[in-house]
């Protein structure tokens, strides 16, 4: 389902990752993927090591991005232009390709979502990973429905929800998005997502507890 979101990694006072995602931004979707990643201390160690290293991540040029996006579009068009296979096993494989072209350059694809964490953690000097930071998307609270911050400085996972959920009373409000105003391009933003969940790395919930916490009823029960 098309639910736009950002996956952010904050380390040594900077947002090192701000990955735009197009699909399944809800807690039970991309949120669960983030939770699973941060639940493994080895993943966090690898992520820090990559961020500390030189040359394992890089910002691609506009020309590189245009080439990759064009190649992704061609791959997608070619996939759907072909008639579905008649062989049952081949048909199953064909149907399981959810995002044709994503594998051209996964780290810059809108389809990657929270898997950017794994891609970055697996980066090497021989195979550096291009990253595109879209942190300004946080200010577009009409379309940025969810944001997940892996804060390696505070050792916490924070979850932010858009104003549309708060106005309907669906989500509990734990705080505002003031942390994002420390970013120069966001300091004068008209609105920013609100904090709706905060989970220390040393006391992470199960997936079920994580998902259920994003309702006002559950949150009020925890406070009573």
N, C-alpha and C positions, 0 to 999 in steps of 0.2 A: 504494500500500500504506500502511496506517495505521502510520506510525512517527513518534511525537510528538517534537518538538524545539523548540529556541529559537534565534532569530537575534538576536544582540546586537551593538550598536555602542557601543564605549567611547570617550569623547572628553572631554578636559579633566577627567579624574578621575571621570567619571560614566558610568553605563550609560544612554545616551540612548534607545536602542531595545532592547526585549526582547520580540520578537514570537513568540507561541506559534503553532506550526504542527502540523497534524494528519497530514500525508501526506508520504511519501517523504523521511524525515529522513536517510537514509543518505548517505554521501559522494558516491555516484554520482548522487544525486538533488538534494536541497537543497544539499548541500555543493558540488556542481559549479556550481550557480547562484551561490553565494557566491564561489567561485573566479573564475568568469567576470567577475563584477562588479568585484572588487578588482584584476583583471588590467589594467583600463583606468584609467590615472591620472586621466583626465578625470572618471570616475565618482567617484573619491575626492575630487577637488576640489569637485565639485558637492555631494557629501554634506557635506563640511566647511562649505561656504558656507551651506547650509540650516541646519545645526546652530548656526552662529554668528549667524544672522539672528534677528530678532524676529518672531514671529507666523506663521511658516511651518508650524510644528507645534503641535498643541494636544491636551490631554487631554479627551476627550469626557465629557459628563455621563452618569450612569447612565440617565437618561431617553432621551438620544440613542442610547445603545447598545441599550437595550431596543427602541426603535423600529426601528433598523436590523436587529437580529437577527430581529424579527418579520417585517419586510419580506423579508428573505432567506429565511426559512422558507416564507413564502407563495409566493415566486417558485419555490422548489425544488418545492413541492407541486404548483403549477400546471404546471410543466414536465413532471413525470412523470405527471400526471393526464391529459394530452393523449395521444391515440394517436400513435404514431410516424408521420411523414409517409410517403406512398407514393412521392413523387418521389425519385429516387435522390440527387440533389444536396441536396435539403432534408433527406433522411434522414441523409446524411453530416454536415451541419451540426448536426443535432439530436444525433447521437451524440458529436460533438466537444465538446459542452457538458459538461465534466467536473464543474463545480461551479455549478449554477444558483443565481443570487442573489448570487454573489460580487461582481458588478459594482455592487451596491447601494452598498457602501462597502468596497472591497477592503482598505484598510489595517487594518480591524478584523476581517477574516474569518480564520477558522482555516485556510482553504484557500490563503491567499496565500503563506505560507512566506517563502523568501528573496527573493521579488519585492518585499518590503517595502523593500529597499534601493533599488531603482529608483524606487518610489513616493515615498519620502522625498527622494531626490536630485532628483526632478522637481517637488517642491513649489514653490509661488510664494506671494507675499503675497496674490494674488487668489484662489488656490485652495490654501489651507492644508490640510495632511493631519492627520487625527486619528490618534493613536497610543495604544495601550494597552500598558503595560509589565507583563509577567507574569514578572518575574524570580524570584519565589518558586517558580515551577514547577521551578527547578533542584534544589530540595531533594526533589522527588518522583522519586527515582532509579529507581523501579519503572517509571514511565511516561515520564519525560524521557530518551529513549534517546541523543539527540545534542544538542550545543550548539555553535554556531559564533560565535566572538567576532571581530568586525572591530575591532581595537584601533588607533585612529587616533593615539593617543599614542605607542605603541611601533612603529607601522608594521608590524604583523604580523597574520596570520590564525591564530587558535588554534582547535583542534578538541577537543571534550571528548566522552567516551563514558561511558555508564552502567556501573554496577557489574556488571550482568548479563553484559556482554561481557568484562569483565576477569576475572571468575571462571572463564569457560570458556577463557581464554587466547587468545581471538581477537585482541585488540588489544594493541599495545605500550603500556607505561605510561611516559610522559615526565615526569609530575608529578601533583600532586594538584590539587584545586579550591580551594586556599587563597585565590586572588585573589577569589573570590566571597564569602569571609567578611568582607571589608571592607564589604559591604553589611549594614546594620543588621538587616534581616529575615532574613539568612542566617547570621549569625555563630555561632548555636548550632544550626545544622542538623545532624541526625544523620549525614547523608552527602551528598556532592555529586559531580558527575561528575568524572572524572579526565582530565587532559590527555593526549591521544593523538596530537596533531599540531601542529606550529608552523612557520609558513611566512612568512618576511619578505617584504614587498611587493616588494622589489627582487630577489628570487630565488624567484619563484613557480614551482611545477612545472606541467607539462602536466596536463590532466585525467586522462590515463592514469596518470601518475606519482602524482598526488594520490590517486586511488582505490586504487592498488596499495599505497600506503604504509601502509594501515590493516590490515595483516596482520602477525603477529609474524615470519613468515619474511622478508618484505621488509625489515622494520625491522632485523632481526639482520644481514642481508646488508649493509645500509648502514653498520652499526657496525663490521663486520669490516675 
